[in-house]
């Protein structure tokens, strides 16, 4: 399957067969991601890693993925270190950066920024998170983690809990899971429930989701519990954040009601929504999920740059 030179701005830029292809390719990347095998199959390629918003896992896993494939990385960690601090537009920045690189990864605080970048770039653009919009590569690694841990995605009962209004990872993942026939339950306070347009997309593609604010009432049914942080930085009003902070907390007491084979995922970083005691249970898969960012992003770079294993 040829995915060379496409953009990945939204998970909806990919169809089911393309997602399956990338998941299969990520599986092949695991021994390279761990260092058990070596490849320089993309040596000579250059990645522009533009991060205008803080990141640990996404930024470093793209850099690690590039290093494992022999790609050189041009790194920007803040808009203040670029000419954007002088008033340069994002479109002009992208037009400049594309002349220095073969592929662009962009994280930006404003929703729609990656789509704008893709419009102005002749090189592939990967959305690494645009405000409260989309985060498609996180979605792909989440799908990969579920498939790896549960043996498949189809028919999985997935409960998503926390900040579903501003959580871009939740928006992308909900749509993708519906493409695979998963049954979704959205758990959030009314003010942080999944946006109506995402609920409508899920309903159009797959099963109509269930919406509730009561986590305890649905935990026993779940195959996957996907936890998101209530994001202080996304709230326009600090008082609104204070009203919902700490609404949900996953601990061993709650998990007594869960299935033995339930897996708990989290895109990280966490604050206090998952108790540290959960880390030592068989349910906790979020650090494995973080590792999976490397083989998945290796697979994405391979696919978009047309690489072939040595």
C-alpha positions in Angstrom: 0.0 0.0 0.0 1.4 3.4 -1.0 1.1 6.1 1.6 4.1 8.1 0.4 3.8 11.9 0.7 0.3 12.0 2.2 -0.5 14.3 5.2 -1.8 13.0 8.5 -3.7 15.9 10.0 -6.8 14.0 11.2 -7.4 10.3 11.7 -10.1 10.7 9.1 -7.4 11.3 6.5 -6.9 7.5 6.7 -9.3 4.8 5.9 -9.6 1.5 7.7 -7.3 -0.4 5.3 -4.6 2.3 5.6 -4.8 2.2 9.4 -4.5 -1.6 9.4 -1.4 -1.3 7.2 0.2 1.2 9.6 -0.6 -1.0 12.6 0.9 -4.0 10.8 4.0 -2.0 10.0 4.4 -0.8 13.6 4.4 -4.5 14.7 7.4 -5.0 12.4 9.2 -2.0 13.9 9.2 -3.3 17.5 12.6 -5.0 17.4 14.1 -1.9 15.8 12.5 0.4 18.4 14.0 -1.6 21.2 17.4 -1.7 19.6 17.5 -5.5 19.1 17.8 -4.9 15.3 19.3 -1.9 13.5 18.4 -0.2 10.3 19.4 3.0 8.4 16.8 2.6 5.7 15.9 6.3 5.8 19.4 7.7 6.1 19.7 11.0 4.3 16.2 12.1 5.1 15.5 15.1 7.3 12.6 15.6 9.7 11.6 19.1 10.9 10.2 18.6 14.4 8.2 21.8 15.2 6.8 21.9 18.7 5.2 25.2 19.6 3.5 23.7 22.7 5.1 21.6 25.5 5.5 17.9 24.9 7.5 15.0 26.4 6.3 11.7 24.8 5.3 12.9 21.3 8.3 15.0 20.7 10.9 12.5 22.1 9.3 9.5 20.5 9.4 11.2 17.1 13.0 12.0 17.7 13.7 8.4 18.8 11.8 7.0 15.9 13.8 9.2 13.5 17.1 8.2 15.1 16.3 4.5 14.8 15.7 4.9 11.1 18.7 7.0 10.4 16.8 10.3 9.9 18.4 13.6 10.9 16.1 15.9 13.0 15.8 19.7 12.9 14.3 20.6 16.2 12.2 23.6 17.3 10.9 23.6 20.9 9.3 27.0 21.2 7.9 29.7 18.9 10.0 32.2 20.8 13.1 30.7 19.1 11.8 31.2 15.6 10.9 34.3 13.5 7.3 33.8 14.6 8.3 35.8 17.7 9.0 38.6 15.2 5.6 38.4 13.7 6.2 35.8 10.9 3.1 33.9 9.9 2.8 30.2 10.3 2.4 29.8 6.5 5.6 31.6 5.9 7.4 29.5 8.5 6.1 26.3 6.9 7.1 27.4 3.4 10.6 28.1 4.7 11.0 24.9 6.8 9.8 22.6 4.0 12.8 23.7 1.9 15.1 22.4 4.7 13.4 19.0 5.3 11.6 16.0 3.8 8.8 15.8 6.3 7.3 18.1 9.0 5.9 17.2 12.4 3.9 20.1 13.9 2.5 20.7 17.4 0.7 24.0 17.7 -1.7 25.5 20.3 -4.3 26.5 17.7 -6.9 24.1 16.3 -6.6 23.9 12.5 -2.9 24.9 12.4 -1.8 21.6 11.0 -4.4 21.7 8.2 -3.1 25.2 7.4 0.5 23.9 7.3 -0.5 21.0 5.1 -2.1 23.5 2.6 1.1 25.5 2.3 3.6 22.6 2.4 4.5 20.4 -0.6 6.2 18.0 1.9 4.1 15.6 4.2 2.8 17.2 7.4 2.0 15.2 10.5 -0.2 16.7 13.1 1.3 16.2 16.6 -1.6 17.9 18.3 -3.4 21.2 17.4 -5.0 22.8 20.4 -8.2 20.9 21.4 -8.5 19.5 17.9 -6.8 16.3 16.8 -3.9 14.1 17.7 -3.9 11.3 15.0 -0.5 9.7 15.8 -1.5 9.3 19.4 -4.7 7.6 18.1 -2.7 5.2 16.0 -0.5 4.2 18.9 -3.5 3.8 21.1 -5.1 1.5 18.5 -1.9 -0.4 18.3 -1.7 -0.8 22.1 -5.3 -2.1 22.3 -4.7 -4.5 19.4 -1.5 -5.7 21.0 -2.9 -6.1 24.5 -6.3 -7.4 23.7 -5.7 -9.3 20.5 -8.0 -7.1 18.4 -10.1 -4.0 18.4 -13.4 -5.1 16.9 -16.2 -5.4 19.4 -14.1 -4.1 22.3 -16.1 -2.2 25.0 -14.1 1.0 25.6 -14.9 3.4 28.3 -13.4 6.9 27.9 -13.3 9.0 31.0 -12.2 12.5 32.0 -11.9 15.7 29.9 -13.6 14.6 26.7 -14.5 18.2 25.6 -10.9 19.6 25.3 -9.1 16.2 25.1 -7.8 16.0 21.5 -6.6 12.4 22.0 -10.2 11.4 22.9 -11.7 13.1 19.9 -9.4 11.3 17.4 -9.5 7.9 19.2 -13.3 7.9 19.5 -13.7 8.3 15.7 -11.0 5.7 15.0 -12.5 3.1 17.4 -15.9 3.5 15.8 -14.3 2.6 12.4 -13.3 -0.7 14.0 -16.7 -1.5 15.5 -15.8 -0.8 19.1 -18.6 0.0 21.6 -18.0 3.3 23.2 -19.0 4.8 26.5 -18.2 8.5 27.3 -17.8 9.3 31.0 -17.5 13.0 31.9 -19.2 15.8 33.8 -21.8 17.5 31.6 -19.5 20.5 31.0 -16.7 18.2 29.8 -18.7 15.7 27.8 -17.6 14.7 24.3 -18.5 17.4 21.7 -21.7 16.8 19.7 -19.9 16.7 16.4 -17.6 13.9 17.6 -20.6 12.0 19.0 -22.4 12.4 15.6 -19.3 11.2 13.7 -19.1 8.1 16.0 -22.8 7.4 15.5 -22.5 7.7 11.7 -19.5 5.4 11.4 -20.3 2.7 14.1 -22.3 2.1 17.2 -24.1 5.0 18.9 -22.0 5.8 22.0 -23.4 5.9 25.6 -23.0 9.1 27.5 -22.9 9.2 31.3 -21.1 10.9 34.3 -21.2 7.8 36.5 -17.9 5.8 36.1 -18.8 3.2 38.7 -21.9 2.2 36.9 -20.0 1.1 33.7 -16.5 0.0 34.9 -17.5 -3.6 35.3 -18.4 -3.9 31.6 -15.2 -2.4 30.1 -12.5 -4.2 28.2 -10.5 -0.9 27.9 -10.6 2.1 30.3 -9.1 5.1 28.5 -8.4 7.8 31.1 -7.7 11.5 30.2 -6.4 14.4 32.3 -8.7 17.3 33.0 -6.5 19.9 31.3 -6.2 23.1 33.3 -4.4 24.8 30.3 -7.5 24.4 28.0 -10.0 26.2 30.3 -10.7 29.8 29.5 -12.0 30.3 33.1 -9.9 29.0 36.0 -13.1 28.8 38.1 -14.6 26.4 35.7 -11.6 24.2 36.0 -11.7 24.2 39.8 -15.3 22.9 39.6 -14.4 19.7 37.8 -10.7 19.1 38.9 -10.4 15.7 40.6 -13.8 14.5 39.5 -12.5 11.0 38.6 -9.7 9.0 40.2 -8.8 5.5 39.2 -7.5 3.4 42.2 -7.5 -0.2 43.3 -10.8 0.2 45.0 -12.6 1.2 41.8 -10.8 -1.6 39.9 -12.2 -4.3 42.2 -15.3 -3.9 40.1 -13.5 -4.3 36.9 -12.8 -7.4 34.7 -9.5 -9.1 35.4 -8.4 -8.5 31.9 -9.3 -4.8 31.8 -6.5 -2.7 30.5 -6.1 0.9 31.7 -4.7 3.4 29.2 -3.7 7.1 29.5 -2.0 9.3 26.9 -0.1 10.9 29.7 0.9 13.1 31.4 -1.2 12.3 34.4 -1.7 14.4 37.5 -3.9 12.7 40.1 -6.5 10.9 37.9 -4.7 7.5 38.3 -3.3 6.5 41.7 0.3 5.3 41.6 -0.9 2.0 43.2 -2.5 1.2 39.9 0.9 1.1 38.2 1.7 -2.2 40.0 -1.5 -4.0 38.8 -1.9 -6.1 35.6 -4.4 -3.5 34.5 -1.8 -0.7 33.9 -0.6 -0.5 30.3 0.0 3.2 30.0 3.8 3.0 30.1 3.8 0.3 27.5 1.5 2.6 25.6 4.1 5.4 25.8 6.8 3.0 24.5 4.5 2.1 21.6 4.9 5.7 20.4 8.3 4.7 19.0 7.4 1.8 16.7 4.2 3.5 15.7 6.0 6.7 14.7 8.7 4.7 13.0 5.9 3.1 11.0 4.4 6.4 10.1 7.7 7.9 9.0 8.5 4.8 6.9 5.1 4.9 5.2 5.1 8.6 4.4 8.7 8.7 3.3 8.5 5.4 1.3 11.1 3.5 3.3 11.9 -0.2 2.9 13.5 -2.3 5.6 17.1 -3.3 4.8 
